[in-house]
Amino acid sequence: MKCMVIVKASKGSEKEGFKPSSEILAAMGKYNEELINAGIMLGCAGLKPTSQGKRVRFSGTQRTVIDGPFLESEDQIAGYWIWQVKSLDEAVEWVKRCPNPMLEDSDIEIRPEYEEADFAA
């Protein structure tokens, strides 16, 4: 199964100019290498804070552009991986091995992608 592993934003990651420490970068680099070597990681990226983003709100045929930053940092995404794993349990085990990507308490969410079988009648 494919899944998106979402690194949730924190107050620190939403600050303008947030830069992870060299220790965090090294630990995450090592972890990413383990994911690649295991054949699990299909892609990954870190995202700039919402202050540098935009949203487009859809209401019928109207579109409204909203400039960041967006409130509630714990509901935002700071980065993600795309993984190919055998099960959700396997993804959980890999996430438990991940170094904390933030300088403070943080959350990582795992979301399976829909598969064709999910839409079968």
Secondary structure, 3 states (H helix, E strand, C coil): CEEEEEEECCHHHHCCCCCCCHHHHHHHHHHHHHHHHCCCEEEEEECCCHHHCEEEEEECCEEEEEECCCCCHHHCEEEEEEEECCCHHHHHHHHHCCCCCCCCCCCEEEEECCCHHHHCC
